[in-house]
Amino acid sequence: MRRTIFNEDHEAFRVTLRDFLAAEVVPHYDEWLHAGEVPREFYKKLAELGLFGIEVPEEYGGAGIDSFKFAAVQYEETARAGVSFGGSGVHVALCLPYLLKLATPEQKQRWLPPFVSGDMMFAIAMTEPGAGSDLAGMSTTARLTEDGKHYVLNGAKTFITGGVLADRVIVCARTAPPKPDDRRFGISLLVVDTTLPGYSVGRKLDKLGLKTSDTAELAFSDVLVPVDDLLGAENEGFSYLGQNLPQERLGIAYGAYAQAAAAVEFAKAYTRDRKVFGQAVASFQNTKFELAACQAEVDAAQAVADRALEALDAGELTPAEAASAKLFCTEVAHRVIDRCLQLHGGYGFINEYPIARLYADNRVNRIYGGTSEVMKMIIAKDMGL
């Protein structure tokens, strides 16, 4: 079916990105996998390519394009190449919307130019060891000093993507007790300088997949954060988190669809080359049926992802629609990638093959950004159930 979601500018960007991946990422990717992170200087190359500034207003050094479609192209091309960009995805897809919507003009002037240039990398810290998806139950606190000039930040966060290399972290902390009828009240967002005394990076977590992504535990011990680094209104942070969830979940849905599409291409290439009993694995009827079924699922996931992307760009994507797209695309990717790995036989279990890394990387899609079970709860509530 004809696809109309991307225009000539998107396709020109795709060609540039594909060449960049082949020259600057693929040759070094095994090294990055073993290191558990990408080199800090690599982010400067991404910045020079323009990836950090696409949606940033021109006055701050960006391109001023209010669209998520260039990010969608990036999801497709990185999956196609079998690589990922470490914590840079969080820098743009998760952190930038908060800065654009909530930062004051003075804060934007301080933060956005180095954001675009890659000199100031951002991460966001929501999850805590004892709270998980229950963000209203967080125990990290930020209390004002007597002179009202600083917040004293104490607590801990975990599963923080980009947390090792970040220069600034948007930390969710409780600045007031919850109300009896509203446990979400009292949470604020602080943009914390990672060089401040009392700020520390704990373990770099050893994950099943996404090995180039530096995921860390963070700890705060009496960190003095200037009140000028409060993002948005005090005590209203939870509502901000909810506002950005549809885009976050759409990004996960799109990435999952792109991974499923890449898995089919990996399996097609492998089964055409691999000989069993004197003939190519691709020539067996079972292989053809399996890949045909996978392609049908990928086609459906692409349609769902594209429709949600158009809705996001139009400002019409609802939380329930984003949840539905995430649930469908991530479940499709789970099934498709598993079946494509099976077609690789024993080599599908070897990490030097892209399908093995893709299998591990994909698993988190049904967990972060809200588990599949949480997505079902959101959809059911929207159905009036």
C-alpha positions, 0 to 999 in steps of 0.5 A, spaced: 500 500 500 502 506 498 505 510 504 504 518 504 506 520 511 513 522 509 515 527 504 521 529 500 525 532 506 524 526 510 526 522 505 532 526 504 534 526 511 533 518 511 538 518 506 543 522 510 542 518 516 543 512 513 550 514 510 551 517 517 550 510 520 554 506 515 560 511 516 560 513 524 556 507 528 556 500 525 563 500 524 564 502 532 558 498 534 561 492 537 566 496 541 560 500 544 556 494 546 562 492 550 563 498 553 556 499 555 555 506 553 557 510 546 563 515 547 561 522 550 564 525 543 559 521 539 553 526 541 557 532 538 557 528 531 549 527 532 549 534 534 553 536 528 548 532 524 542 536 526 538 531 530 538 534 537 535 541 534 530 539 529 524 541 534 528 547 537 526 554 535 531 557 530 532 563 536 536 557 540 539 554 534 534 549 532 531 548 525 524 550 528 520 544 525 514 542 529 513 535 527 515 528 530 516 525 523 524 526 523 524 522 529 520 517 526 525 516 520 530 515 525 527 510 529 526 506 522 533 507 520 537 505 526 532 499 527 534 497 519 542 498 521 541 494 527 544 499 532 541 504 537 544 511 540 545 510 547 541 515 551 541 520 546 534 518 545 531 520 551 535 527 550 530 529 545 524 524 545 523 525 552 526 531 555 526 536 550 518 536 550 518 538 557 523 544 556 519 547 550 513 547 554 515 549 561 522 552 561 521 560 562 525 564 556 531 565 561 531 558 562 531 556 554 536 561 553 541 557 558 539 550 556 537 550 549 543 552 545 547 547 549 542 542 548 542 543 540 550 543 540 550 536 544 554 540 550 549 539 555 546 532 555 539 531 558 536 525 562 530 525 566 529 521 573 522 519 575 523 512 577 525 510 584 527 503 587 521 502 591 515 506 587 516 503 580 510 505 576 507 509 582 510 515 581 505 519 586 508 514 591 515 517 590 519 519 596 525 523 593 524 530 596 526 537 595 525 542 601 526 550 600 531 553 604 530 558 609 532 564 604 528 561 599 534 561 594 535 553 593 531 546 594 535 541 598 534 535 594 535 528 597 533 521 595 534 516 589 532 514 582 533 508 578 533 505 571 535 512 569 537 512 561 543 516 559 544 517 567 551 516 566 553 521 561 548 526 562 550 534 564 543 535 567 537 531 569 530 533 570 529 530 577 521 529 579 521 530 587 516 531 592 516 539 594 510 538 598 506 533 602 500 530 598 493 532 599 488 527 602 484 527 596 490 527 591 496 523 592 499 526 585 499 533 588 506 536 591 511 533 585 515 538 582 520 538 576 528 540 578 533 541 572 539 538 576 546 540 574 550 533 575 556 537 578 553 539 584 556 537 591 551 531 593 549 528 586 552 522 585 551 516 580 551 509 582 551 503 579 551 503 571 546 497 570 547 491 566 541 490 562 538 484 558 538 489 552 539 496 550 547 495 551 549 502 548 545 505 553 548 508 559 542 506 564 544 508 572 542 509 579 542 516 581 543 518 589 542 525 592 544 527 598 543 535 600 544 537 593 542 545 593 538 546 587 537 553 585 530 555 585 531 558 578 532 551 576 525 549 577 521 547 571 514 549 571 510 551 577 511 548 583 507 542 586 504 541 579 509 536 576 505 530 576 500 533 571 506 535 566 508 528 566 501 526 564 501 531 558 508 528 555 506 521 556 502 520 549 508 522 545 513 518 549 508 512 548 508 513 541 515 513 540 516 507 543 510 504 539 514 507 533 520 504 535 517 497 536 514 497 529 521 499 526 524 493 530 519 488 527 520 491 520 527 490 521 527 483 524 523 481 517 529 484 513 534 480 517 530 474 517 529 474 509 537 475 508 539 470 513 534 465 510 536 466 503 543 465 504 543 459 509 543 452 506 540 446 509 539 439 506 542 442 500 537 448 499 536 455 502 532 455 508 527 461 504 525 456 499 521 451 504 514 452 505 514 453 512 519 459 512 515 462 506 509 462 511 512 464 517 515 470 513 509 472 510 505 472 517 510 476 520 510 481 514 502 482 515 503 483 522 508 489 520 504 492 515 498 492 520 503 495 526 506 500 520 498 503 519 497 503 526 504 507 528 503 512 522 496 514 524 498 515 531 504 519 528 499 523 524 495 524 530 500 527 534 503 532 529 496 534 529 495 535 536 490 530 537 493 524 539 489 522 546 492 518 552 488 512 550 490 512 543 497 512 544 496 507 549 493 503 544 498 504 539 504 502 544 500 496 546 499 493 539 505 495 536 510 492 542 506 486 542 506 485 534 514 486 535 514 481 540 511 476 536 515 478 530 522 478 532 521 471 536 519 468 530 524 471 525 529 469 531 527 462 530 528 462 523 535 463 524 536 457 528 542 457 533 545 463 530 539 467 532 542 466 539 549 469 538 549 476 539 554 478 533 547 477 529 543 483 529 537 479 530 539 476 537 541 484 539 534 486 537 530 480 541 534 483 547 533 490 545 525 489 544 523 486 550 523 492 554 518 496 550 512 492 553 515 495 560 517 502 560 513 508 558 508 504 562 507 496 561 502 492 557 498 491 563 497 499 564 496 500 557 490 495 557 487 499 564 488 506 560 484 503 554 479 499 558 477 506 562 477 510 556 472 504 553 468 506 560 469 499 563 
